[in-house]
Amino acid sequence: MKMVLRQFANCLDVAFKLLFRGGKSLVIMMMFPIAGVAIVIAVAGDNVFHLQTATKSVAFLLMCTCIWGGLFNSVQVVVKQRTVLQADLAAGLYPVAFTLANAIVQFLLCAFQSAVLCLCFPGIALVYDARPPSGGALIGGPGGVYWEYYITFLLLFYASDALGMVVSTLMKSAETATSVTPYILIVELVFCGMLFELKGVLNKISYGMISRWGMEALGTTSDLNCLPLKDPSEQDENSSSGGATGGSAQASAAPTDAAADPSALAAGKPKLPDDLSYCPSGMKDEMLDGGGFKYSDDYLYNDWHIAKAWIILGCSALALFVIADLLVHRFKNTNNLGRE
């Protein structure tokens, strides 16, 4: 046990030194969340956190930033040390010491990146005067919603980071590992449920994707089910202009046709709550004639659902690091030393 702890301490020291000596790679890692913040603020628009479409777009961009950043963090961690690692393993290094040390370093890196990415919210508030819901779905009180966003970002970064570690153990060169990463990102984005409607087998496949659970967690915190598809005030204006241009026709219509008047239909719609962070029971099914955000037939936005998404993301990260550790064991074969 003492041997494992001593090896772990040495691997941890090496992992930190390699991270801070990364040069251009370290700069890119630090710039990833900063670039994400800038892009989100640039495209957010005035309707973010007020209309469903704009809010979904911001959530999608944030999810993309986390997954791409997490993959880039670790996709070269193992493959760059492949020859040295094989020699160390042949000399008696325990693979778990190497994997655990890098998992801790990557966690700290992801925690920092997640904190930087949260700066997009004060930026959106400053530029567009738009803010997230007043309280989180699971964490209440002032600042609870920001803690929920931070936890989701961290789990997305870390699960993607763990996936990058698995890819890094499978590749034989850093160039190959880097070239594979965009394809993994494309698969994640396709199965997140935002770009295409997923049904049947495709919907079941999406359960195994990091992106899906990240989007569900972000959607829960953002109260997407309680946000209208269109601005009700614009709908009322359109209804009024439609009623004015068609006034002569409506005057000659029978009294029974009054129910078909657009303004009358608009007035009959359920009134949106003033506080969009509060969604009355059943409102998501009735709002704007069933226009509430619906991910799939079993899609839910509530405190248990975000907790489930967090648990799945956390377990995914743990499972992927375990797989990476098992794959590192392959390097102990001295017959392959430096010649794989």
PyMOL commands that set and color helices and strands:
alter all, ss='L'
color gray80, all
select helices_A, chain A and resi 2-20+24-44+52-74+79-90+95-117+120-128+144-170+174-190+200-206+210-221+224-226+232-245+247-252+255-260+262-268+283-286+303-332+334-336
alter helices_A, ss='H'
color red, helices_A
deselect
rebuild
show_as cartoon
